[in-house]
Amino acid sequence: MVAEVFGGIISGSLALLADAGHMLTDFASLVLAWLAFRLARRPADWKRTYGFDRFSVLAAFVNGLSLFVIAAWICFEAYERLQKPVQVLGGLMLWVAVGGLAVNIVAFWVLTRGENDNLNVRAAALHVAGDLLGSVAALVASLVIIFTGWMPIDPILSAAVALIILRSAWHVVRQSGHILLEAAPDGFDRRKVAKTIEAEVPGVTRVHHVHAWSITQERPMATLEAEVSAEADIVQVKQAIKKVLQDTFGMEHTTVEISQRPAATALQID
């Protein structure tokens, strides 16, 4: 990162400066991701009954927003460079870009070995992927400058990488924001859930008050209320509903409330 800062300043390359700035924010983002991962492993307490898992989603959300800021800055600087071209030292830029690329490849490999479904890990890996693309852009730009002398390639490739980062950042922000707003997990439609339970579980006459949310992407939860006939066995019905929710909709943690109307009593008149 330090080498890219000095290399970018000396060579005049926006691609190197952008990559260095991105790596600086990456360092902070990776520290935040690591702290979130450690904190999420702490057990629940009497104040935080769901534990600390949601902190990792919050970290992913913050990391995603920081990528928006980085991409906006790179695009602005690229526009300025296109208006007022700057002389770039292609040879120095090439060697610094090669070193940055090697570091980013190792970091990306480490982050993508484990929990790919974890939003926090994905956000951290996305930061490093942005760095990796930045290093590739700097490498390609340096080669073009060395062999052709065409300076605009530096800001053009920098802006292209920023747009790629922006697209990926939007997915992380959207998914983490979806969880933070306690929206229903992907693929969970409460209308379909109610109809499925009413059709497949004997004794259920009506399903309502269906709610679903996620603590993290890996921990979806649901609650619902079911009305059953007077003859139905409440315990068996509850077990059957939970099985449908797990097998059909992937809900392992569910709370089911049963309401049962008493059987009608016949009135005999002498």
C-alpha positions as CSV (number, residue, x, y, z in Angstrom):
1,M,0.0,0.0,0.0
2,V,2.8,2.4,1.0
3,A,4.7,1.5,-2.2
4,E,1.7,2.2,-4.3
5,V,1.2,5.6,-2.7
6,F,4.8,6.7,-3.4
7,G,4.7,4.9,-6.8
8,G,1.5,6.7,-7.8
9,I,2.8,10.1,-6.7
10,I,6.2,9.7,-8.5
11,S,4.8,8.1,-11.6
12,G,1.7,10.3,-11.7
13,S,-0.6,7.3,-12.1
14,L,-4.2,7.6,-11.0
15,A,-4.7,3.9,-11.2
16,L,-1.9,3.3,-8.6
17,L,-3.2,6.1,-6.4
18,A,-6.8,4.8,-6.6
19,D,-5.5,1.3,-5.8
20,A,-3.5,2.6,-2.8
21,G,-6.5,4.5,-1.5
22,H,-8.7,1.5,-1.9
23,M,-6.1,-0.7,-0.1
24,L,-6.1,1.8,2.8
25,T,-9.9,1.5,3.2
26,D,-9.5,-2.2,2.7
27,F,-7.2,-2.4,5.7
28,A,-9.9,-0.6,7.9
29,S,-12.6,-2.8,6.3
30,L,-10.7,-6.0,7.0
31,V,-10.1,-5.0,10.6
32,L,-13.8,-4.3,10.9
33,A,-14.7,-7.6,9.3
34,W,-12.4,-9.5,11.6
35,L,-13.8,-7.7,14.7
36,A,-17.3,-8.5,13.5
37,F,-16.4,-12.2,13.0
38,R,-14.9,-12.4,16.5
39,L,-17.8,-10.6,18.1
40,A,-20.4,-12.7,16.3
41,R,-19.0,-15.8,18.0
42,R,-19.8,-14.5,21.5
43,P,-22.8,-16.2,23.1
44,A,-26.2,-14.5,23.6
45,D,-26.9,-12.8,26.9
46,W,-30.0,-11.5,28.7
47,K,-29.9,-8.2,26.8
48,R,-29.0,-9.6,23.4
49,T,-31.0,-12.8,23.2
50,Y,-30.1,-13.5,19.6
51,G,-26.4,-13.0,20.2
52,F,-24.1,-10.8,18.2
53,D,-24.5,-12.3,14.8
54,R,-26.2,-9.2,13.4
55,F,-23.0,-7.2,13.9
56,S,-21.4,-9.0,11.0
57,V,-24.3,-7.9,8.7
58,L,-23.8,-4.3,9.9
59,A,-20.1,-4.5,9.1
60,A,-20.9,-5.8,5.6
61,F,-23.4,-2.8,5.2
62,V,-20.7,-0.3,6.3
63,N,-18.1,-1.9,4.0
64,G,-20.4,-1.8,1.1
65,L,-21.2,1.9,1.6
66,S,-17.4,2.7,1.8
67,L,-17.0,1.1,-1.6
68,F,-19.5,3.6,-3.0
69,V,-17.4,6.5,-1.7
70,I,-14.2,5.0,-3.1
71,A,-15.8,4.4,-6.5
72,A,-17.2,8.0,-6.6
73,W,-13.8,9.4,-5.8
74,I,-12.0,7.4,-8.5
75,C,-14.6,8.4,-11.1
76,F,-14.2,12.1,-10.2
77,E,-10.4,11.9,-10.4
78,A,-10.6,10.1,-13.7
79,Y,-12.8,12.9,-15.1
80,E,-10.3,15.5,-13.9
81,R,-7.4,13.6,-15.5
82,L,-9.3,13.3,-18.8
83,Q,-9.8,17.1,-18.8
84,K,-6.2,17.8,-17.8
85,P,-4.0,14.9,-18.9
86,V,-1.0,14.1,-16.6
87,Q,2.3,12.6,-17.7
88,V,2.7,9.0,-16.3
89,L,5.9,7.1,-15.9
90,G,4.9,3.7,-17.4
91,G,8.0,1.8,-16.2
92,L,7.7,2.6,-12.5
93,M,4.0,2.1,-12.7
94,L,4.5,-1.4,-14.1
95,W,6.7,-2.7,-11.4
96,V,4.6,-1.2,-8.6
97,A,1.4,-2.7,-10.2
98,V,3.0,-6.2,-10.4
99,G,3.9,-6.1,-6.7
100,G,0.4,-4.9,-5.7
101,L,-1.2,-7.6,-7.9
102,A,0.8,-10.3,-6.1
103,V,-0.2,-9.1,-2.7
104,N,-3.9,-8.9,-3.7
105,I,-4.0,-12.3,-5.2
106,V,-2.7,-13.9,-2.0
107,A,-5.2,-11.9,0.1
108,F,-8.2,-12.8,-2.2
109,W,-7.2,-16.5,-2.1
110,V,-7.2,-16.4,1.7
111,L,-10.6,-14.7,2.0
112,T,-12.3,-17.0,-0.6
113,R,-11.3,-20.3,1.0
114,G,-13.9,-20.2,3.8
115,E,-17.5,-19.0,4.3
116,N,-18.6,-17.7,1.0
117,D,-22.2,-17.3,2.1
118,N,-21.3,-15.0,5.0
119,L,-22.1,-11.4,3.9
120,N,-19.3,-10.0,6.1
121,V,-16.7,-12.2,4.5
122,R,-18.1,-11.5,1.1
123,A,-17.9,-7.7,1.7
124,A,-14.3,-8.1,2.8
125,A,-13.4,-10.3,-0.2
126,L,-15.1,-7.7,-2.5
127,H,-12.9,-5.0,-1.2
128,V,-9.8,-7.1,-2.0
129,A,-11.3,-8.1,-5.4
130,G,-11.6,-4.4,-6.1
131,D,-7.9,-4.0,-5.2
132,L,-7.0,-6.9,-7.4
133,L,-8.9,-5.4,-10.4
134,G,-7.2,-2.1,-9.7
135,S,-3.8,-3.7,-9.8
136,V,-4.7,-5.4,-13.1
137,A,-5.9,-2.1,-14.5
138,A,-2.7,-0.4,-13.4
139,L,-0.7,-3.2,-15.0
140,V,-2.6,-3.0,-18.4
141,A,-2.4,0.9,-18.3
142,S,1.3,0.8,-17.7
143,L,1.9,-1.5,-20.7
144,V,-0.2,0.7,-22.9
145,I,1.6,3.8,-21.8
146,I,5.0,2.1,-22.3
147,F,4.3,0.9,-25.8
148,T,2.0,3.6,-27.2
149,G,2.4,6.6,-24.9
150,W,-1.4,7.1,-24.7
151,M,-1.9,8.7,-21.3
152,P,-5.8,8.7,-21.2
153,I,-5.7,4.9,-20.7
154,D,-4.8,5.4,-17.0
155,P,-8.0,7.3,-16.0
156,I,-10.2,5.3,-18.4
157,L,-9.3,2.0,-16.9
158,S,-9.5,3.4,-13.4
159,A,-13.1,4.6,-14.0
160,A,-14.0,1.2,-15.5
161,V,-12.7,-0.6,-12.4
162,A,-14.7,1.8,-10.2
163,L,-17.9,1.0,-12.1
164,I,-17.3,-2.7,-11.6
165,I,-16.7,-2.1,-7.9
166,L,-19.9,0.0,-7.7
167,R,-22.0,-2.8,-9.2
168,S,-20.7,-5.4,-6.7
169,A,-21.0,-3.0,-3.8
170,W,-24.7,-2.4,-4.6
171,H,-25.4,-6.2,-4.2
172,V,-23.7,-6.3,-0.8
173,V,-25.5,-3.1,0.5
174,R,-28.8,-4.4,-0.9
175,Q,-28.6,-7.8,0.8
176,S,-27.2,-6.5,4.1
177,G,-29.8,-3.7,4.2
178,H,-32.5,-6.3,3.4
179,I,-31.5,-8.2,6.5
180,L,-31.1,-5.1,8.7
181,L,-34.7,-4.1,7.8
182,E,-35.8,-7.5,8.9
183,A,-37.4,-8.3,5.5
184,A,-38.4,-11.8,4.6
185,P,-35.5,-14.1,3.5
186,D,-35.1,-14.7,-0.2
187,G,-37.6,-17.2,-1.5
188,F,-40.0,-16.9,1.5
189,D,-43.5,-15.9,0.5
190,R,-45.9,-15.9,3.4
191,R,-48.9,-16.3,1.1
192,K,-47.4,-19.5,-0.3
193,V,-46.4,-20.7,3.2
194,A,-49.9,-20.3,4.5
195,K,-51.5,-22.1,1.5
196,T,-48.9,-24.9,1.7
197,I,-49.5,-25.6,5.4
198,E,-53.3,-25.4,5.0
199,A,-53.1,-28.0,2.2
200,E,-50.5,-30.4,3.6
201,V,-51.1,-30.5,7.4
202,P,-54.3,-32.3,8.4
203,G,-56.5,-30.4,10.9
204,V,-55.2,-26.9,10.0
205,T,-58.1,-24.7,9.0
206,R,-56.3,-21.3,8.7
207,V,-52.8,-19.9,8.9
208,H,-52.2,-16.2,9.6
209,H,-49.8,-13.8,11.3
210,V,-46.9,-15.2,9.3
211,H,-43.7,-13.3,9.8
212,A,-40.1,-14.1,8.7
213,W,-36.8,-12.4,9.0
214,S,-33.0,-13.2,9.3
215,I,-30.5,-12.6,12.0
216,T,-27.8,-13.3,9.4
217,Q,-28.0,-14.8,5.9
218,E,-27.4,-18.2,7.5
219,R,-30.0,-17.8,10.3
220,P,-33.6,-17.3,8.9
221,M,-36.5,-17.4,11.4
222,A,-40.3,-17.4,11.2
223,T,-43.3,-17.2,13.4
224,L,-47.0,-17.9,12.6
225,E,-50.3,-18.7,14.1
226,A,-52.5,-21.6,13.0
227,E,-56.1,-22.4,13.7
228,V,-57.0,-26.1,13.9
229,S,-60.1,-28.1,14.1
230,A,-61.5,-29.2,17.5
231,E,-60.5,-32.9,16.7
232,A,-56.9,-32.1,15.8
233,D,-54.0,-33.2,18.0
234,I,-52.2,-29.9,18.8
235,V,-48.8,-31.4,19.4
236,Q,-48.8,-33.4,16.2
237,V,-50.1,-30.4,14.2
238,K,-47.3,-28.2,15.5
239,Q,-44.7,-30.8,14.7
240,A,-46.1,-31.2,11.2
241,I,-46.1,-27.5,10.6
242,K,-42.5,-27.1,11.7
243,K,-41.5,-30.0,9.4
244,V,-43.1,-28.3,6.4
245,L,-41.4,-25.1,7.3
246,Q,-38.0,-26.8,7.5
247,D,-38.3,-29.2,4.6
248,T,-40.1,-26.9,2.1
249,F,-38.9,-23.4,3.1
250,G,-35.6,-24.1,4.8
251,M,-36.7,-22.6,8.2
252,E,-35.0,-24.4,11.0
253,H,-35.9,-21.9,13.8
254,T,-39.6,-21.4,13.9
255,T,-42.2,-20.5,16.5
256,V,-45.8,-21.8,15.9
257,E,-48.8,-20.8,17.9
258,I,-51.9,-23.0,17.8
259,S,-55.4,-21.9,18.5
260,Q,-58.2,-24.5,18.7
261,R,-61.9,-23.9,19.0
262,P,-63.8,-26.2,21.3
263,A,-66.1,-28.7,19.7
264,A,-69.7,-27.6,19.4
265,T,-72.0,-29.1,22.1
266,A,-75.3,-30.4,20.9
267,L,-78.4,-28.9,22.7
268,Q,-81.1,-31.5,23.4
269,I,-84.6,-30.2,24.0
270,D,-87.2,-32.6,25.6
